[in-house]
Amino acid sequence: MYNTYFNLTRNPFELTPDPHFLFSTERHNEALAALYCGVRSHKGFVVLTGEVGTGKTLLVRCLLQSLKRSKDVAYAYLFNSRLSPTEFLQYVVSDFGLPASGKNKGELLFELCNYVVSRGRNKLTTVIIVDEAHHLSAEVLEEVRLLTNLETTNEKLLQILLVGQPELDEKLDSVRLRPLKQRIALRSRLEPLDPRQTKEYVEWRLRLAGANSSTSTLFPQQTIAAVYRHSRGFPRVINLICENALSAAYSKNVRSVAPDMVDDIAGEFRLQIVQPAEVERHTAIDEAEIRRAARLLLDFYVSHKSSSQVAELRSDVTGAREP
């Protein structure tokens, strides 16, 4: 809609994970290298985690793009991980192009194992990639662990990549899944962008979309600062803000995005609303400070008042009368 107006060749801030727009920070480069190395070096089990909107799926798409060009790699890609163990195996077997309909769990495992072992004999690589892996149940994760038993004396025959939110780390840290955690060969975590990276990210996307030298005109420094403040450096939220900001500038017939436009967009999308987890964290800190202050006050009071007065105050602070 606004591309012609701003002399752009395409939308620079689409929300879809397009590998063409990969912005390579050091963390992203390390994570993509870990995924690729895990597959190519037959490490067996690789985990990538990161908060919502940090670019995990984009990295997976970049990896898939690379694997598609390889003649010796076959992969199954799961993007819906809310599955039972049998459904998980059915999906994997089917995505490898093997017959899965009507088979029970044992038959599915037999089909999959034969396929993986056969490919291993021919020096071919077989990969299972699970996006949104934090939704996997403990039962499915145990099936994943058992699948890693497909190996020779030198290498793993089946490569498994788990990609998910930080809740995946919490699951893998549980006692029940300790055997799985010990098999992780490579582990990476994506973080939000910092203010400098946010500026570079916005300018990078604009240049790829044809903006060239007009990037600082479209998004001046103060506007970039507002984008970072509201997005907290999460690429997906940056895209959301900037996409709507360009639309707003176009509708107002102006050539530059002002900071107040970004503020308005953040308000419309309720980006200033604190998430429940953050509310709980701040509340816990506040309550701890209150308790500490109350204890200090009580200690001061003890040194100046009688025992009966101290008992009365202590009951008010703790909520219970002393005998």
C-alpha angles and dihedrals in degrees: 000000000000099000097097092044092055095035093245124152095210142357107288098198107046113156093223114101100251113179088211089072098048108146107207112218118169090258093050092048092050092047094049090046090051092052093047094043090048090057100039096042093044093236091162104218128040129172128199120183136175142144121279111289099017094118105264096138091046090057090049090052090051090051092048090050089055094045092051089064091055116090094199099055128086119181141183114210120201118189096167109062100171092106138126118241092262093046089049092054092044091054094047095046091047093048089054087057094251126135109268107153115115095001123132124226095270093050092048091052091048091051093048096045093050090050094049095044092047091052090046091056088056093049092249125145124236122193137185114198118191118191119193085025092162086080093061113114122234088252092057092045088054089054088051090053092051091051089059087067087080098101147120125227088270108036149002115269095204122050116206124192119190116194122182152118123295089273086076089063089051091052093048089050092059119110092238092059097041092114089056094047091054090059096058107118099181130020131184137174129201121217132195119268121266121232094270093048091047090057091047091046094054093045091046093055093045092051092049087053091053103264093127110167096002096076095101090047094052094045112021120199095264090051091051088051090054090048091053093045093055098036097041086215098298107144095215092054091045088056091048093051097043095046091054092041092058090048090051093049090049093050090050092047094236127135098217135054111236123210091244089060089057090048091052092050091049088053093049091051092042092236090151091063109109114234118244092248090055092047090052092048094050091044091052090051092048093049091049090052091049092051092048091050091048091053092050090050091049092050090051091048092050092059092055108033141062123265093254092053091047091052091051093051093044090056090054092050098044098031094237133087117238114234 
